């Protein structure tokens, strides 16, 4: 379309997503194509695999990436983002949930400290990169548990940990991605109880800018009452302040105006169990945990919410 922004010179952009098959890579692929369609011949776009945590920040600061996706947005304030900017947020409704074998004598996470024997916890490692592991170990300590007295079984991704718990190879599961079918299948294999972190834990996280959120009764199998836990929502696209203004503007323009191309990839899933929220709302995209790149802020101010015409390739 004639009134669409276009770059007037070839660009080379590096985007950093996830391991390759999950939502961050889809977001990067969508943006690379849409920006590329509005860039001159000779432009090049690469998508690097990443882990969605502190590695993304390091890649932006070193110049190895121009745009990187981080989740959850609540963690960004803890990562000392410094002079990094945001291009926008892609919604994902997620929570960090604690599930235990229903036979354990525990109704809160703090109760686990008094359970006899050495409990095995399935989660992600607190290795300085993984934000799931960071939150889990921090929250356990705040709840009064001695992490050295626990046995941990780790994986970078949620699905092995969910499987270990469902198969009885772990006593406790602490993870996210609660909208996926893997969580829905847990209770078919063993009785499950979901534990609240407790007010002290949630208050300590809130003091550092990490909010709590609710999982409604019935959302997870065997969840009979609302569960207040740590929020683990949303993907934020970060960039250095030095990202060229016309590129930042075009990226935000594409997020707003071509969002149907991303939504279409999730439309076969129920809205409340989709790993990307749809429909995407431009006003929500502009609510970022760090300031928007100035050119991206101009784009959100300039644009109406109407997407560009034309069917998405996945529709």
Secondary structure, DSSP 8 states (H G I E B T S, - for coil): -TTS---SS--EEEEE-SSSSSHHHHHHHHHHHHHHTTS-TT-EEEEE---SSHHHHHHHHHTS-SEEEES-GGGGGGGT-TTEEEEEEE----EEEEEEETTSS-SBGGGGGGSSS--EEEE---SSS-HHHHHHHHHHHHTT--GGGSEEEE-SSHHHHHHHHHTTS-SEEEE--TTSHHHHTGGGTS-EEEEB--HHHHHHHHHTT--EEEE-TTSSTT--S-EEEEE---EEEEEETTS-HHHHHHHHHHHHHTHHHHHTTTTTS-GGG-SS-SS--HHHHT--SS-B-HHHHHHHHH--S---SS--TT-
